[in-house]
Amino acid sequence: MSITGKTALITGSNSGIGLGIAEELAKSGANVILNSYTDSDDDHALAERISKETGTTARYISADLSKGDQSRALVEKAGHVDILINNAGIQHVAPIDEFPVEKWDMIIAIMLSSVFHTTAAALPMMRKAGWGRVINISSAHGLTASPYKSAYVSAKHGVVGMTKVVALETAKEPITANAICPGYVLTPLVESQIPDTAKKYDMTEEEVTQKVILERQPSKEFATTEQLGGVAAFLCSDAAAQITGTTISVDGGWTAL
């Protein structure tokens, strides 16, 4: 079954991984709904560009995913969702005993609770249509851990657990649920941080990329947003119809260590 004409909602998709996935799904024929909380002219322009370049219908809908009612309303405003990509995320780094409670609450709300809310709202739509795909963007940190990232690691581990539950609850239906676990991905945000990181460590940009940023990624290469979009498109294909409840690592060997 082709995904041409299917509707894909991608949370946190006005930049980086989410935008890359939206672009690849649109190239595969899906109509896409972009999302962020900003609701700027640039956000709507992104949707217009994707629509022009791919000939699909692309829309933008804003929502504050830290709020459960807005997460569910996002799905309702979409009208119909065949493919749900839960991607939205934020980060904060601090030791546990110094971790701000409000940052913990915000990260868990946006990166874990919103996955529950959007999935709960989308599953009835998928069941009615007789087909669906839930793809959650977890992380290498959904399978392993790093210090000072308690909220992020907890949320990403939770996303993997949620994925398995959704897969079991839909196992006898033509609906699958899987998690993609990226390592370091070359997004505009990461790219912009390289010069400052190089200055901090008194290294060249190449040295800091290899020795600091990609320290835990054995391939010493970033994954790309296009690669993640390709994995998402594969999970929507007929070839992936019996792949459910699992994780697919795109991390250059990080979790093989």
N, C-alpha and C positions, 0 to 999 in steps of 0.2 A: 504493500500500500504506500502510495506517495503521500508526502505531507503537503502537497500543493492544495491550497485552500483551507488547510487547518489553521487554527488561530493559536498563536503562542504568546503567552504573557511572561515577560522576563522582568523580575524585580531588580531594582538597582542597575538600570541599563542605559543610563545616559553617558557612560564612559567605561573604559576598562573591559573587564571580562564580560560583563553583562551586555555591553554594546557589541563586542565581538561575537558573542553567541547570537544576538538578535540579527546581526548582519548575515551570518552564515545560514541561519534558519530561513531568512528572507530569500537568500540566494537559492535555497532548496525549494522555494515555492510557498512557504508559510506566510500568512499574514501575521504581523508582529505588533505587540503592544509594549512600548517602552514605558519605563517608570522611574521616578525619583521623587524626592520631596520638594524640589526646587521650583518646578513649574515656570521655567524661564522661556523666553523666546527661542533661545538656543536649543532647549529640549524639544520644542515643537518642530524646529528646523531640522533636527536630526531625523525625526520621523518622516518629514517631507523628503529629505534626501534619500533615505532608504527606499521609500515608495517609488521615487523617480528612477533610482538606479536598478531596482529589481522588478518593477511592475507589479508588486504586491501592495496590499493595503497596510500601511504602518501608521499607528496612532501613538500618542503620548497621553498617559493618565498619571497625575500626581497623587501621592499618598504618603502619609507619615507612618512608616511601618513599625514605629515604636508603639503604635496604638492598635490594639486588636480590632476595633471596629472599623478603622480605616483600612486595615489589611483585608478584611472581608469585603468591605465596600469596593475596594480596587477590583476584585474578581467580579463582583456584581456589575460594576460600571463597564467592565470588558464585554459583558453581554453573553459571551460564551468563551470557554477556555478548553482547548484540546490538549495543549502542551503547557505545563506550568514549570517554569524555571525559577526556583528560589535562589537568588544570587546576592541580594542586598547585604552589605556588611560594613562594619566600622572596626576600628582597632584602638586600643589604649594599652600602654605598657607600664606596669608598675609592680613592685613586690606585693604579695597578697595582703600583708598587714598594713600596707599604705595605699591599697587600691581603693579609689573613691567609690563609695556605694552607688552613687548616681551613675557612674560610668559602667559598673557591673550591671545595673538594672537596664540601662540603655542597650548595651551590647546583647544581653540575653533576649531582650524584647525584639530587637531588630533582626537578630541572626538566628534565633531559635523559636520564640513564640510566634513570630510572623509566619514561619513555615507551617506551624500548626494551623493558624487561622486561614491562610490562603489555600492550603490543601483541603481543609474542611469545607471551604466554600466551593472549591473547584470539582471535587469528586462527584457530587451529584450531577454536574454538567457533563462530565466524562461518561458517567453511567448512562445517562439519557442518550448520549450520542453513540454509545457502544464502542468507545475507543478512547484511550487517554495515555498520556505520558507525564509522569512527575519526575523531574530531574533537579536534584538539590545540589548546589555547589557547596561542598564541604571544603576540605583542605587536607594537605599532609598533616596539619595539626588536628584533623579529625581522627587520625590514626596514631599519632605520636604527640609529643609535647615539647615545649620549650619553657624555660623560666620566664616569669614576669608577664605571662600572657594568660592568666587564669581564666578570665571571662571568655576570651576568644577561643581558647582550647576547649573549654567546657561547652560552649555553644556549638562548635564544630563537631565534637564528639556526640553531642545531643542530636545534631542533624543526621548523623549516620544512623543512630538508633531510631529516630523518627522514620527514616527512609525504610528501614527493615520492617517496621510495624505497618507502614502503608502497603508495602509489597505483600505482606502476609494477609492483610485484610482484603486485598484485591487480587489475590493469586489465581482465583478461578474466573477472573474477568479479563477482558482484553485491555487491561490497564497495567502498566509497569511503573515501578518506582526505583530509581537508582541515584547514587551520589557520585559526582565527579570530585576527585580530590587533587587539586593542583598543588604543585610546589610553588616556586617563585615564577611569576609570570611577568613578562615585559609589558607593563601597562604604562600609560603616560605618567601616572603618579610615581611609579618606581623609577622610570627614566629620569624624571625631574629631580629625584633624590640622590642620584649617583654623584653629581659634581660636589654637592655639599658633604656627602659621606667621604668622598676622596680627600677633600680638604681636612676633614676631621681627623682622618687617619694618616695624613701626609703621604698619600699614595696617588699614583695615576688612576684615572677612571677605570682602566682595564684591570689594574691590580686590585682595586677595591671591589670591583665586580666579581672577580674570580676568588679572592681570598676572604672577603667579608660577606657580601650579599649572597653569593652562591656557595658559601662554605659547606652547607649541608646537602647540596644538590650534586651528586656524583658526576653527572654529565657536564657540569660547569657551563651549561647553557640554559637560558630562560625558556620556559614554554611560551607559546604565543597565544593571543586571544583567538586567532584563526584556528589553531589546533584544538582549543577547547570547544569552539563552535562546531568543528568537525566531529568531535566525540559526541556532542549533544545531538547533532543531526543523525549520527549512526544509531544512537539510542532510540531515536524516533522511527527508525526503519524497520521493515519486516525482519531483517536479519537479527534484530535485537529483541524480537517478540518474547523469547524465553529467558532474557536477561532481566532479572528483577531482584531487588533486595540486596544488591551488592554495591561495592565501591570500585571505581576505576581511577587508578592513580595516574596523573599526568605530572610527574615530579622528577624526571631525570634520574630515577633510582633512589630518591631520598628515603622512601619507606622500605627499601630493600636492605638498608644498613642494619 
